[in-house]
Amino acid sequence: MCWERPKFGWVKCNVDAAIFSSQGKIGFGCVLRNSEGVFLTARCAGMAGNFGAREAEALGIREALSWIKGLQFPCVIVETDCLLAFQALVEEFSGPNGFGLIIDECRALSKSLGEVQFSFIRRSANLAVHSVARAVGSMSGPQE
């Protein structure tokens, strides 16, 4: 399976997270491409804390949605390789735990953006953004 372009007029934001347990932080990356598959922009940032994989991925999605809101793209596909986060977003999962609260924040942000679709992609097709997320491990400071 490989990365697929979004339909005309849409942009696709691939999101991934990386955990740096020994540094006590997570990193996340976002890569935006248009309907022709052309790279538009990318972002990586870190956050201090010890999180599990699903929480880190959900935080990455939340940060991507916040970033996209600032860029004002009206039609966005947010693509993740975290099946648990994807299922929680599309199946209206809600829970009193940290993961559930992050998912609720993602849903609220997505409703404020215009048209947002969530998509699942295999990790092997999400390698570009995985590299962006991993770059945070070599950055200094609490968040960049």
Summary of the structure (lengths in Angstrom):
residues: 144
radius of gyration: 14.1
end to end distance: 31.8
largest distance: 42.7
contacts: 458
relative contact order: 0.25
helix: 41%
strand: 28%
